[in-house]
Amino acid sequence: MNACLEAAAAAKAPVMIQFSSGGAQFYAGKGLDNTDFDAAVAGAVSGAHHVRTLAAKYGVPVILHTDHCAKKLLPWVDGMLAESEAHYAAHGEPLFSSHMLDLSEEPLEENIAICVEYMQRMAKLDMLLEMELGITGGEEDGVDNENANPEDLYTKPEEVWMVQKALQAVPNAKFTIAAAFGNVHGVYAPGNVKLDPKILRNSQEYISQQLGLGAGAKPCSFVFHGGSGSDINDIKEAISYGVIKMNIDTDTQWAYWDGIRSYSEENRAYLQSQIGNPEGHDKPNKKFYDPRMPVRSAEETTVARLGQCFSDLNCVDVF
């Protein structure tokens, strides 16, 4: 989170920081009982306060979002919505900016109906809802779709219109659609991921026809899941068709680890014992194994990688 804020300030760009339920539980602490949703709610809430406090210091606009909430995790969203409702009553704004409901494994009609229910609740708080159509392949945070039916990786324009029509009927509705166009979580060898961004273009054209809009209109705001490792040409094409958010979890995870790895390699001789290094057998190594040192190295490599992301996503010098 600190690296995201630092990178956003350097790029003069807005940034979205999102929590998965597993990430929120980890942030709360693995020592807590994670058999229910209390720890996940507490982790996300404490993280939200952390980001809100520091975003003001960094001077960057931040969207606080939660990621991939399947049907079984709806109590987690309920808990966070309750926190946002209380925050809204006290401060005139919700604690979180938006939530994602990933009901893509449910029947389409049920997916839409549940999203409408939550959109009605969230619209009263001026919050945004992200919903998912189709399935993002690969594996992430305990959700394994590596053996998904290939047809489920590609959304049909008619399905996108069904969602758009239902959600836009909710007063003050703000929403995005994570439509599947071959997206896969993770980074794979070239040729293993077959993206088809033109699905997004076709969906925009179909919805525009239904709404009676002119050529070139983009009535739908799309989300690009599984963006890590994607070809820059696919990324640019997807943006041109109305993608306003791209998830880059895998790339940022690697960047963070790469900083720790490189720090360990560069300082190996100082990290084998508390005392004794190439400068002398009685020299202390505390300043090298201080956890803040490798963590700061991880932040630096993450900031650098995010700088590339901001550039790729047309998000530099935005404010």
TAFEN-V429493 format. One record per helix or strand of 2 or more residues. SS is the DSSP state (2 for helix, 1 for strand). FROM is the first residue (numbers start at 1). LEN is the number of residues. Records with the same first field share a line. If there is no record, write none. Layout:
SS: FROM-LEN ; FROM-LEN
This chain:
2: 2-10 ; 21-8 ; 38-21 ; 71-21 ; 108-16 ; 150-4 ; 157-12 ; 198-14 ; 232-9 ; 249-18 ; 268-3 ; 286-4 ; 291-22
1: 15-5 ; 62-8 ; 98-4 ; 128-6 ; 137-4 ; 143-3 ; 175-5 ; 222-3 ; 243-4 ; 275-3 ; 280-5
